[in-house]
Amino acid sequence: MSHAFHEAPMPLFAPDEAEPVPLAEANGRLPSYIKDHRKRLRERFMAGGASALPDYELLELVLFRAIPRRDVKPLARALLERFGDFNGVLSAPVARLGDVDGVGDAVVTELKLVEAAAHRLARSKVLKRHVISSWDQVLDYCHTTMAHRETEQFRVLYLDRKNVLIADEAQAQGTVDHVPVYPREVVKRALELNASAIILVHNHPSGDPTPSQADIEMTMKIEEAARALSIVLHDHLIIGKETELSFRAEGYLD
């Protein structure tokens, strides 16, 4: 069964910010004002954490490692203008990152390393944990891994009899508004894992988590298949850019 989903930015910088500057001096060293800028950013980060820095400065800190001999502010500006915010930059597809002037393999590797670290950290807070008592962390994990994807992804969280998360798996990848979902495969995998319950999760790249009719019909088919094998469908979460929708909270599931 195939399942389809349907559904004037403000300037990020003041005009005098992120002006291009020359590359390193002829001797290969950074100009002192760039070195001082980097030092100040690092000190502010260490003193106040990520909350002490706006997105473009946090992104600069990441880019310092990939581009050690250039002012990276113009590149940080270009990336944020293209992808919207820090999370959008980290989650951007490699091919689209490569379309931005100044982005090479080192930059892509650094960005994807930070993204992978964020995903792994968020996942570690929910895996092997009681899902119901750590629901906020589950939502955070889903948003971290899916909210900024440009294509749809369908994941299943598998729980044991004590509602402890024993596995989290991407069942299918799709396009911007379509992802194939097969209820039999979802239930089959639950049996293989000896799971007693499941939570379905997918994202809406449009940002609007409102379910389509196809979303609702697919959920009902999975619930029917699961119930026949005494597997509980706890919920189906649709992840938007800023918020999520719970099928159970909205009354789609009994």
N, C-alpha and C positions, 0 to 999 in steps of 0.2 A: 504494500500500500504506500503510495506516495502522498506527502503532505505538504501543502503550500501555505505560506503566510502572506498576508496582505496588509497592507496598510500605507535682516541685514546685520551678519555678525558685527559686534562692536570691535574697534581696533584693539589689539592686544598690547600695543606699546605706544607711548607718547612719541611724537614725531622726532624728538631728538635722541631717542634710545636706539641702541643696536645699530649705530652707524658703522659701515665697513671700516676696517683699519688695515694697515699693511700687514704682511706676513712677518715672520721673525726678522730681526735685524740681520745685516750681512754676515755677522759672525755666528749666526745660527741661534743666538740667544733671544729670549723673549724681551721685548721692551719692559722697562721696570714698571710702568703703569699697569701693564697686563699682569705681570707677576704679583703686584700688589693687590690687584682686583681679585685674582684667584685666591690669594692668601686670606683676604677679607671674607670672601664667600665661604671658604672652608671654616674659618673661625666662627662665623655666624651660624653655620650649620651645626658645628660641634657644640656650640653654646645653647642653641635654641631648637635644634632638630629641624625636620622638614617644614614644620609650621612657621618657622622663622623666614622662610624663603618663598617667593612667588614661583609659579611654575617655570618661568623662563630661567631663573637663577638655579633652580634645582636641576633643570636640564643641562645648564652650562656645566655644573659639577660632574655630571655623567660624561659629557662630551670632552672635558679636560683630559680624561684618560685616553680617549681615542685619538684626539688631535692635540698633542702636547706642545706644538710650536706655532699655534695660531690663536688669535682671538676667536672664540667660538660663539660670541653673542649673536652675530648675524645669522649663523646657522641655527641656533636655538630659536631665533625669531622666525626664520623660514619654516622650520618644522612645526612650530605651534600655529602659525597661520594656516598651514596646510591641514593639520590634523586636530586642531581645536584646543587640546589641553595636554598635560603631561601624560595622562593615561592613554590618550588617543595616539600620542607619538609612540609610546612603548608597544601598543597593540597593533600598530599599523602593519599591513603586510609588507614583507621584505621587498617585493617588486615596487610597491608604491614609495617606500622609503628611498629606494634607489633612484627614483625620478627627481628627487630634490637635489639641486646643485650643491655639491660639497659633501654629499653622503657617499662614503665608500664602504668597503668591507669592514674596516675597523669600527666605524660608527655603527653599522648594522649589528655587528657582533656585540658591541657594548650595550646597545639598547635592548637587544634580545636577551642578553644575560641578565640585565636588571629585571626585565619582564618575567623571565623564568624563575628568578629568585623570589619575586613577589608572589607568583602563583604557588610555588612550593611552600612558602611560609604560610600563606592563607590556607592551603590544603592541610598542612600539619596541624592547624588549629581545629580541624573538624574530623579528620580521619581517626578512626578508633575511639571517637567520642560519642557520647549519648546525644543524638541529634536534637531531640525535643528540648533538652536543657541548654543546648548551645546553638539555638536557632539563629540568633543574631550573627554568630560567626559563620553559620552556613550561608546566610544571605550575603555576608561580606565576601565570602569565598566565591559565590556565584557571580557577584558583581565584578570582582577582581578579574576573574577568568573570562567573562563573557560580555560584559556591558559594552565594551568598546570594539567588539569584533565587527568587521564590515560585512561578514557573511553569517548566515545562520548556523548554529550548532545545536545538536540535541544530545543532552547528557542524561544519564540515569545514576542516581545515588541508591546504592543497595544497602539495606539494613538487616541486622540479625534480629532474633526474637526480643532482644532487650533494646531495640531501636538504636543500636550502636552502628555507626557507618563503617561498613567493611570494605566497600569499593566505590569508586567514582569513575565512571567510564563515559567517554564520548562515543555515542552509538553511531552518529552520522554527522557529516559535514554537508553544507549546502551552498546555495547562492545567496544573493542579497535578500531574496524573498521566498525561498523554497528549500526545504530539506526533506529527504526521504526518511520515513519512519515506518518500521515494520513491527507491529505488536508482538508477533510470534517470537521475533529475535529478542525483544526486551524480556519477555517472560522466560524464554529458554535460558538466557544468561542468568536470570535470577535463580533458576533451578540449579545451574552449574555452580553458583556461588553459595548455594544453600541459604539464600536470602529469604526472609519472612515478609519484608516490606520494601517498597521502592518509592522514590520521589523523582518525578520527571522534571527536567529543567531545559528550557531553550531560550534563546535570546531573539529580540526583534531589533535588527540593525537600524530601523527607522527611529528607534527610541521610545515608541509608544507600545506599552505592554498589553494593550487591549487584545484579547484573544479573537482570532477569526473563527468563522464557523468550522473551517477545517481543523483548527486547533481543538475545538470542543469535541468534534466527532472523533478525532484520533484519540483523545484522552478517554472517551467513553469506551472505545474499542479495547484499549489497553487495560482499562479497569475491568472490563468483562472477561478478558483473557486471564488476567491475574486472579480474579475472584474464583474462577473455575479451578485454580490450583492452590487455593487458600493463601494467596499472596496479597497483602494489603497495599493499595495505592494510597499513600498518605497525602500526597499533594502533587500538583503540577505548577511549577513556577515559571512565569514568563519574565525575563529580565530585560528591562528597558535601560535607557541611558542613565536616568536618575533614580528610578524606582522600579519596583517589581509588582507583579500581580499574582496572587495566590488563588488557585481554583477553589480550594476549600473555603477560604475566607469569603470569596465571592459567591459561594453557594452552588458551584458547579459539581462539587463532590459531596456526597452525604457523610 
